[in-house]
Amino acid sequence: MTVPEWVQDAIFYQIFPDRFANGDLSNDPPNVQLWEAPPTTWGFHGGDLRGIIQHFDYLLDLGINAIYLNPIFMATSNHRYNTSDYYQIDPKLGTMQDFHDLLSVAHQHQVRVVLDGVFNHCGRGFFAFNDILENQEHSPYLDWYYVKGFSVEAYASGAARDYLGWWGMKSLPKFNTGNPVVRRYILDVARYWIEQGIDGWRLDVPNEIDDDSFWAEFRHVVKSANPDAYILGEIWTADRRWVGDSHFDGLMNYPLRDALLRLMYLGSKDIPYFAEKIEGLLDYYPRENAYSMYMTAGSHDTERLVTKVEGDLDKVRLVYLFLMAYPGAPAIFSGDEIGLTGGKDPECRGAFPWDQKRWNQPLREFVKQLIELRKRLIVLRRGDFRRVCMDVDNAGYAFARSTFDHQVIVAMNTGPDQRTLHIAVEGVGWNEEMTLHNLIQPEVEYQVHNGFVELELPAWGGAWISNKVE
């Protein structure tokens, strides 16, 4: 098995560093915005690594055990996908000591830390590209990029004409990873940060480095430095090419998110499509990769979950009830657990409000409860998956997670009215007259009659039903 065992037990928390917490005012830029000012594409709010350390108790209380950090290396933007130095922590986020302190705190509490690796492109301030801007056709770094002609101009308005930029953006010149020197540089960066103690890489747009040999070599370098490191690819579609022993351990499971949010929009009539999609995704990939997918309902690249479901908190809870029970590594985008709203970038990247009066406390407590149950019950992390109910008329869908001695049924009502679901349990191995338990509402019990269990579910509601008292 080449996929790290710990990933299927992970519950990730994604942090956009500039917007989580400001722990060190001395590294703020002079024009830092007010903490809760509306987010923009250019403004800095002052979040940093020390802020994450100071609020680590919040993360531990929520229950997460893995962190995915958006880029932290030196760059000129608040998102830092335009890296100018891959070996240096951005001073606006702190120092190398701050970074090692964060790793130390995380690892002391058995929390893994995965960094964002942006290796398809860099920023205009990166030394090799800057040399081209200074020396033009005389630069020794021309083969580091895809230069089309001279003179190379990178700062006037408009799309990149003289070189290849990511999506035509002048600020993001694309690396020529076919150049052995560039290749060696990127692989050295990958190894360096693994040796510094990180637990893996989340790879930004890796499909745009369309070179299987590059990724095979990348995997070898990372795994030779730490066989337990997680390699996660940002691939937006289902594609078997990108997982396995020459590519990545898992992918950001956006197809799962799309199916889940489509169900929240269309309701019961979408159940057949939803069932086919989420079951097909598990069958499509090898089990070790399917159980290592990064599952999120939102990210820095998408609308906030609450916004996406038009403020319907019942749907938000149902989304989390599903994600925390489905195979893979569930993830929370910082702030979604307290009900933050926001449209597409930059609105989804608002600062975390540390005034608890602004939190949706019941939502956070619900998410916290689901996390605690998933961490406690191995069946929810490693159990087999099978559908046990698909009832379009009653807006119902249910699946079971099973190990040799424990089964949990996850039932969903995907409609605006209270419904009763009759779920056949013979295939789950539950016996007649057996008493079953609601894990989320422990005071509620059910009986098996004639091979069925009957569940009354509220509108856009769900339940986790177990054959054990937990």
N, C-alpha and C positions, 0 to 999 in steps of 0.2 A: 504494500500500500504506500503510495507516494504522497497522498494528501494528509496533512497533519490531523491527528486524531482530535485535537482540541477544537477544531473549527466547528464541528457539528454540535459542540456544547457551548458555542459562543453566542453571546447576545451583544451586538455592537451598538455603539453610540457614536454618531458622526458629529465632529466638531469643526466648524468653520472658525479658525483661530481668532480672527479679528473681531468676532462677534459673540464670543462665549463669556469672557470675563476679563476685566482689566486689573491685573494684579501688580503692575509696576508702572506708575505714572511717569517715571523718569525716561522710559523708552518711547513715550508717545511722540508722534510728530507734532511740530508747532501748530499745525492747522487741524489737530484732531477734532472730530465732530463730537457733539454731545452724545452720550452713550445710546440713548434711544431716539436719536434723530432718524428720520427716514433713510433707509439704506440707499446708497447710490453706487454706480460702477466705479467711482474714483475715490470716494471718501473713506478715511480710516476712522474706526471707532475706538481703537486702543486695546483691543483684546490681545492677550499674550499667553505665553506658556506658564508664567507665574500665576496668572489668573486661573488656569486649569488646575494647577496644584492646590491653590487656596480653596477651590470649590470641589475638590476630589471627594469630600464627604457626601456631597450631593449625588455624585455618580454612584458611590457605593450604596447609598440609601436607596436609590432607584433600583439597583441590583445588577447593572450591566457588568460584563467581565471582559470587554474588548472595546477599544477606541480606534476609530478611523479618523485621522487628521487630514484635512485638506492641506495643500502645500505649505511648508514652513521654511523653505529655503529663500535666500535673498532674492528679492524681486521688487518691482516698482509699483505693483498693483495690490489691492486688498485681497484679491483671490490668489495671487502668486503663481498663476499658471504660466507666467512669463519669466521664468527663472534666469537670473543673471549669475548666480554662483551656487552650484549644486553641493558644495562642501561647507557652506556657511549658513547657519541659522540667520534668518532675517533679523537684524538688530531691533526692529520694531516689535518683534516677538520675544526677544530676550537673547541670552547667550548660550553657548554650548553647555555651560554649567547648569543653566536652567533646564535645558533639554535632558541632561543626564539626571537631574533631580526629578523631573517628571517621570522618566523611565523607572527610576528607583522607587518612587511612590507607587506607581502602577504595578510594578512587579512584586513589591512587597504585599500587595493585596490581590495577587493572582489576576491582574488585568493586563491583557495583551495590548500592544500599541502597533498599529499599521499606518505607514506613511503613504502619502500620495506621490507616485513617481511619474513625472511629466517628461518623457523621453522622446516623444515625437517631435517636439519643438522646444525652443527656448525663448528668451526675451532679447530685445535689441541690445541690452547691456551686457550680454554674455561675451566673454573676451574674444572668442573667435569671430563672431559676427561684428563686433565693434572694430576689430582689426580690418575687416573688409570695408566698413564705412570710412575708415581713416585712409586705407592704402589702395582701395579699389582693386584694379586688375593686378596689382603688385602684391596683394596679400597672400601669405602662405596658407591661408585657411579657406580658399575658394571652394575646395572639394569637401568642406564640411557641410555645405548647403547646396541648394539647387539654384545656382546663379544663372540668370538668363541673358544678362547683358549689362553694359556700363553706360553711364555711371549708376551705381546702386544707390538708391534714395529710399530712406526708410521712415521719414518723419512728416512728409507732406500728406495732406488728406487724400483719401481714395485707397483702392486696393493695391496690394503689392504687384508691381509689374516687372521689376528687375530680378526678382527671386521668388521662390515658392514659399508662401506663408500659409499657415493653417487656416483653411477657409478664406484664403486671400487676405488675411489680416497682416498688415505690415508689422505689427507688434509681436508676431509669433512666427519667426522664420523657422522653417522645417529643416531638421537635421537630415543629412545624407548618411543613413546608417549602413549603407553599402560600403562606405569608406572604413577600412579596418581601423584607422586611428580614432574615428568617431565612435566606432563600435567598442573599442577598448576603453575609451573614456567613460562611456555610459555604463559598461559592465563594472568598471572600477568603482563608480559611484554606487551602483547597486550593492556591491560587496561591502563597501566602506560602511554604509549605514546599518547593514545587517550586523557587521562586526561591532558597531557602536551599541547594539543591543535591541534594535527594533525587531518586531515579531513578524514582519512581512511587508509586502508592497501592494498597494492598490494602483493599478496601472491605468493612466489616463489615455484614452483613445488608442489602445494598442493595435487595433485593426488597421490603423493608418501607417503602422510599420508592417507592411504586408510581406513579411519575410519569416518563414517558418524556422529557418536556421538561426536567425537572430534570437528568436524567443526560446529555442531549444538551448542555445548557449546561455541566455539570460537565466533560464531555470537552473542549469547546471551550476552556474556561478553562485546563485542565491542558495541553492540547496547544499552545495558543498560548504558554504559558510555556516549554514544552520539548516539541517534537514527538516526541522520543525517549523520553518518559516512558511507563511501563507502567501500565495501569489494569486491575486484577485484581478481579473480583467474587466474593464469598463466596456462591455459589449452589450449593445442595446437590443439585439435580436437573439433568438435561439440559434446557436450555431455550434455544432459538435467539434468543429475544427479547433476551437480555442481552448479546449480542456484536454487534460491527459498528461502523460509523462514527458511531453516535449513542449507543452504550453503552460496553462494555468490550472490551479487547483479548483477555482470556482469563478463565476461571473457575477456581475451585478444583475440580479434577476429582474430586469425591467419588464420582460414579457409577463411575469407573474403579477407585477404591480398593475400593468395595463389591464389584465384580465380581471383583477380584483376591483379596480376602480370602475371598469366598464359595468361590472355586476352591480355596483352601488348606484350607478346611473340608470341602468335599464331594468334592474330588478328581476323578478322571477322568470320573465320570458327569456332571459339570457342564461339561465341555469345550464341548459345543454351545452352551449358554447363554453361557458366557464368550466364545467366539468371536463370537457374534452381537452381544454387548454391546460389546466393545472395538473391533470393526470398524465397528459401527454408529455409535459415537461419532465416529469419524474422518469417516465419510460425512455425518453429521448437520450438522456445522459447516463453514463455509468453511475452506479449507485454512489460511489465515494465522491464523485463530483456533484451529483444531484444534491447530496446531503451537505455539500460545502458551498452552495450558492449563497450569495449575500442578498437577503430579502428585505427590501425597504418599501415603504409607502410614500416616501418623499426624500428629496436630497437638495443640495444647493443648486441643482440644475432643473428642478421641477417646482410646480406650485406646491405650497404647503397642503398637507392632508386635509385640514379643516376647511381651507379655501376650496379645495378640489371637490369636496362633498357638500359645498354650499352651506357650511356651518352646522350640518346635521351631526350632532355628537353621538347619536345612536349608531350611525354608520361608521363614525371614527372608531367607536368601541368594537364594532363587529369586524372591522379591518384588522385591528390588533388581536382580537380573539382568534382570527384565522391565522395571522402571521406567526403568532407565538406557539401554534400547534402544528404547523406545516413543516415538512422536512427542509432543513437548511439552517442558515444562521440569520435569525431575525435582526433587524437593525432599526434604530430610531434616529431620525435627524433632529439634532439638538433643538428643543423647543416644541416639537410636535407633541410631546407627552404632556405639556401644560396648555395646549390649545392655541399656540401661536398661529396667526394667519399670515398670508402673503402670496402674491401671484408669482409670475415667472421672475427670473433674475432681472433686477436685483432685489425685488420685493421679498423673495423667499429667504433672503440673507439678513434679515433684521437681527438686531442685538438681543441677546437673552435678557429678559427682564428679571432682575433679582429681587424686586419687590413682590413678595409672595401673594399680596392682595390681588395681583394681576394674573395669578395662575388659576387655571381650572383644576382645583385640588381633587375633585372626584375623579376626573379623567386620569390625573397622575396616579392616584391611588389604585385605580383599576389596572393601569398598565403595570404598575409595581407589583400588584397581585399576580398578574399573568406571568411576569418575569420570575417571580419567586416559585411559582408552580412549575414552570418549565425547567428551572434549574434543579428543582427537587426531584422531578419525575423523569427518569431516564427514558421512559416510553415516549415522552413528547419530543425527545431529542434524537433518539436512535431507533425507535420502533418502526416496524413496517407500516405501509400506507395502503388502505383499500377503501373504495367508496362503499357506503352502506345504505345511502338513500339519495334519490333524486326525484323530487316530487314537485313538478312545475306548478300544478294546480294549487298546492299549498305553500308555494314559494320556498320549498325546503331543499337543502342539500346537507349531507352529512358524510363524514369519513371517519375511519377508525385508525388509530395508531396502536400497534400491538407488539409486545414482546412475549416470551414464552409464558409468563405468569401475570401479565398486566395488560389491560386494554383500556383505552380511552376513546370515547366517541365524541367527535366535535360536530355539533349540529348548528345550522344557521337558518334563520328566517330572513329571506331576502325580499320582504315585501312590507308595505306600510300598515298592515293590520296584524293583530295577534292571530297566530295560526297554531294548529295542533299537528305535529308530525308523528307518524307511526313508523318506527324504525325496526326492521327485522334484525335480530341479534344472533340468530343461529350461526351465521358465518363468523361471528366474533368469538363464539365459544361460551356465551352466557347461557345459563340454565334457567329452566322454568321456575318462576316464583323467586328468582334471585333479586336481592335488594341492591339497587344501584345508587350512586351518590353523585350529587352535583358538586364538582370541585370548586366552582366559583361561588356558589351559594350553598355552603355545607349543611344548612338546615333543611335543604330540599332533598327528598329521596324519591326513588321510582321503583316500581315492581315490573318484572318481566311476566307478561301474560300471553299465552298462545304464540310464543316466539317473537313477540314484539314488545318494545318499550314505547310508551306514549309520552310525548313532550309537548307542553304548552309553552310556546315561545312568543315574547312580545314582538311588536313591529321592529324590524331591523335588529333583532336580538339573537342571542346564541347561548350555547351551554357546552360545558365539558362534562361528560358523564363517565364515571369510573366504576369498575367492579371492586375497588378497594377504597377504604376510608383513608384519606391522606391528611 
